[in-house]
Amino acid sequence: MNKRILYLIQQAGSLMQMPRSHKRSLGNTFDTVASHSFHVAIIAYCIARMEKLSHADATTAMMMGLMHDLPEARTGDMDFVAKNYTKVDEPKAIDDQFADIDFGTDLKKVVDEYEDRQSIISKCAKDADSVEQIYQEWVLSWQGNKLANQWFEGDFTHRVPMFFTESAKQIALSMKDSDPNKWWWAEFVEKGIDYKHLNGKGER
């Protein structure tokens, strides 16, 4: 077995232990680079389908979302402030991660397309990255985090208008009219499907 494959798996695994650096701006967070990437992948697929892309193209967008921060296993994660002063050689990190792996070229093509930001697929994936950040701020603001709320409100001036897709804008704007628990409240409480679990009627 090519040990470079194991090393790639180890790098991806290290992202589960890497808190995102936006913690110092938001105070308290609940994400790691790995969990962020997973969520971006799901959002990327949804945006791509909303943009009428095929399942195959949306799956590629999902893969971009999953892979887009893999270089941070080598470079570390930098927040908004640090990016104003630090230059990271991310292309070198990407080259080194996939070097001497038979399928490395295939993975590199996906990451390179994401970074080039020319295809509609890559634009969906990048919008998903931004939407996921807004989601984090949204959840934290509902938990009483005033710093997160400041960022959340500011994003609708400085971030959302710059989205590549209308679908990403729709998702972001829909957060303003909802709350993070709405998905289960609407299904299990408003519809009365499992209301008995709240009022004790179903207990013995």
C-alpha positions as CSV (number, residue, x, y, z in Angstrom):
1,M,0.0,0.0,0.0
2,N,1.1,3.5,-0.8
3,K,1.7,5.2,2.5
4,R,0.9,8.6,0.9
5,I,-2.8,7.5,0.9
6,L,-2.6,6.9,4.7
7,Y,-1.0,10.3,5.1
8,L,-3.8,11.9,3.2
9,I,-6.3,10.2,5.4
10,Q,-4.4,11.4,8.5
11,Q,-4.4,15.0,7.2
12,A,-8.2,14.9,6.7
13,G,-8.6,13.4,10.1
14,S,-6.6,16.2,11.7
15,L,-9.3,18.7,10.6
16,M,-11.7,17.0,13.1
17,Q,-9.4,18.4,15.9
18,M,-8.9,21.8,14.4
19,P,-11.3,24.5,15.7
20,R,-12.0,27.2,13.2
21,S,-10.1,30.4,14.0
22,H,-13.2,32.6,13.8
23,K,-13.7,31.7,17.5
24,R,-11.8,34.8,18.6
25,S,-14.2,37.0,16.7
26,L,-17.4,35.2,17.7
27,G,-16.4,34.3,21.3
28,N,-18.0,30.8,21.4
29,T,-18.4,28.4,18.4
30,F,-19.2,24.8,18.0
31,D,-17.5,23.9,14.7
32,T,-14.2,22.4,13.5
33,V,-12.7,22.7,10.0
34,A,-14.0,19.2,9.4
35,S,-17.6,19.8,10.5
36,H,-17.6,23.0,8.5
37,S,-16.5,21.2,5.4
38,F,-19.2,18.5,5.8
39,H,-21.9,21.2,6.1
40,V,-20.5,23.1,3.1
41,A,-20.8,19.9,1.1
42,I,-24.5,19.4,1.9
43,I,-25.2,23.1,1.2
44,A,-23.3,23.0,-2.1
45,Y,-25.4,20.1,-3.3
46,C,-28.6,21.9,-2.4
47,I,-27.5,25.2,-4.1
48,A,-26.4,23.4,-7.2
49,R,-29.8,21.6,-7.6
50,M,-31.7,24.8,-6.9
51,E,-29.6,26.3,-9.7
52,K,-31.0,23.5,-12.0
53,L,-27.7,21.6,-12.2
54,S,-27.7,17.9,-12.7
55,H,-27.2,15.4,-9.9
56,A,-23.7,14.6,-11.3
57,D,-22.7,18.3,-11.3
58,A,-24.2,18.8,-7.8
59,T,-22.2,15.9,-6.6
60,T,-19.1,17.5,-7.9
61,A,-20.1,20.7,-6.0
62,M,-20.6,18.6,-2.9
63,M,-17.1,17.1,-3.4
64,M,-15.6,20.6,-3.7
65,G,-17.3,21.6,-0.5
66,L,-15.9,18.6,1.3
67,M,-12.4,19.2,0.0
68,H,-12.1,23.0,-0.1
69,D,-10.4,23.4,3.3
70,L,-8.3,20.2,3.2
71,P,-5.1,22.3,2.6
72,E,-5.7,23.8,6.1
73,A,-4.4,20.5,7.5
74,R,-1.0,22.0,6.4
75,T,-1.5,25.7,6.5
76,G,-3.8,26.1,9.5
77,D,-7.0,28.1,9.5
78,M,-6.9,31.9,9.4
79,D,-9.7,34.2,10.3
80,F,-10.7,37.5,8.6
81,V,-8.2,39.6,10.5
82,A,-5.2,37.3,9.8
83,K,-5.9,37.1,6.1
84,N,-5.3,40.8,5.9
85,Y,-1.6,40.3,6.9
86,T,-0.7,36.7,6.1
87,K,0.0,35.1,2.7
88,V,-0.3,31.4,2.6
89,D,1.1,29.2,-0.2
90,E,-2.0,27.1,-0.6
91,P,-1.2,25.9,-4.1
92,K,2.0,24.3,-2.7
93,A,0.0,22.7,0.1
94,I,-2.4,21.3,-2.4
95,D,0.4,20.0,-4.6
96,D,2.1,18.4,-1.7
97,Q,-1.0,16.8,-0.3
98,F,-1.8,14.9,-3.5
99,A,1.8,14.2,-4.7
100,D,2.7,10.5,-5.4
101,I,-0.9,9.3,-5.1
102,D,-2.3,7.5,-8.2
103,F,-5.6,9.3,-7.9
104,G,-4.1,12.5,-6.6
105,T,-4.5,14.2,-10.0
106,D,-8.2,13.6,-9.9
107,L,-8.6,15.1,-6.5
108,K,-6.4,18.1,-7.4
109,K,-8.5,18.9,-10.4
110,V,-11.6,19.2,-8.1
111,V,-9.8,21.5,-5.7
112,D,-8.2,23.6,-8.5
113,E,-11.6,24.1,-10.2
114,Y,-13.0,25.3,-6.9
115,E,-10.1,27.7,-6.4
116,D,-10.4,29.0,-10.0
117,R,-14.0,30.0,-9.4
118,Q,-14.9,30.0,-13.1
119,S,-17.4,27.2,-13.4
120,I,-21.0,27.4,-12.1
121,I,-20.3,24.3,-10.1
122,S,-17.4,26.0,-8.3
123,K,-19.5,29.2,-7.7
124,C,-22.2,27.1,-6.1
125,A,-19.6,25.5,-3.8
126,K,-18.1,28.9,-2.9
127,D,-21.5,30.3,-2.1
128,A,-22.1,27.2,0.1
129,D,-18.9,28.1,2.0
130,S,-20.3,31.6,2.7
131,V,-23.8,30.3,3.6
132,E,-22.3,27.9,6.1
133,Q,-20.5,30.8,7.8
134,I,-23.7,32.7,8.0
135,Y,-25.4,29.6,9.4
136,Q,-22.9,29.5,12.2
137,E,-23.5,33.1,13.1
138,W,-27.2,32.6,12.8
139,V,-27.3,29.7,15.3
140,L,-25.0,31.5,17.7
141,S,-27.0,34.7,17.6
142,W,-30.1,32.7,18.6
143,Q,-28.2,31.4,21.5
144,G,-27.6,35.0,22.7
145,N,-24.2,35.7,21.1
146,K,-24.2,39.4,20.4
147,L,-20.9,39.2,18.5
148,A,-22.3,36.6,16.2
149,N,-25.5,38.6,15.6
150,Q,-23.3,41.6,14.6
151,W,-21.6,39.5,12.0
152,F,-24.9,37.9,10.9
153,E,-26.5,41.3,10.3
154,G,-23.4,42.7,8.6
155,D,-23.3,39.8,6.2
156,F,-26.5,40.9,4.5
157,T,-24.7,44.2,3.6
158,H,-21.2,42.9,2.8
159,R,-21.4,39.3,1.9
160,V,-24.9,38.2,0.6
161,P,-25.1,40.8,-2.2
162,M,-21.8,39.4,-3.6
163,F,-23.0,35.8,-3.9
164,F,-22.7,34.2,-7.3
165,T,-26.1,32.5,-7.2
166,E,-29.6,33.7,-6.4
167,S,-30.2,30.3,-4.7
168,A,-27.6,31.1,-2.1
169,K,-29.2,34.5,-1.5
170,Q,-32.6,32.8,-1.0
171,I,-31.2,30.4,1.6
172,A,-29.5,33.2,3.5
173,L,-32.5,35.4,3.5
174,S,-34.8,32.5,4.6
175,M,-32.8,32.3,7.8
176,K,-34.0,35.8,8.8
177,D,-37.6,34.5,8.8
178,S,-36.9,31.3,10.6
179,D,-34.9,29.9,13.6
180,P,-32.5,27.0,13.9
181,N,-35.1,24.7,15.5
182,K,-37.8,25.3,12.9
183,W,-37.1,22.1,11.0
184,W,-38.2,19.9,13.8
185,W,-40.8,22.3,15.4
186,A,-42.7,22.5,12.1
187,E,-42.6,18.7,11.6
188,F,-43.3,17.4,15.1
189,V,-45.1,20.2,16.9
190,E,-47.0,22.4,14.4
191,K,-48.2,19.3,12.5
192,G,-49.0,17.6,15.8
193,I,-47.2,14.4,14.7
194,D,-45.5,13.8,18.0
195,Y,-47.1,16.4,20.2
196,K,-47.9,13.8,22.8
197,H,-44.2,13.7,23.7
198,L,-44.5,17.3,24.8
199,N,-47.7,17.1,26.8
200,G,-47.3,13.7,28.4
201,K,-50.3,12.2,26.8
202,G,-48.3,9.5,25.2
203,E,-46.5,8.4,28.4
204,R,-47.5,5.4,30.5
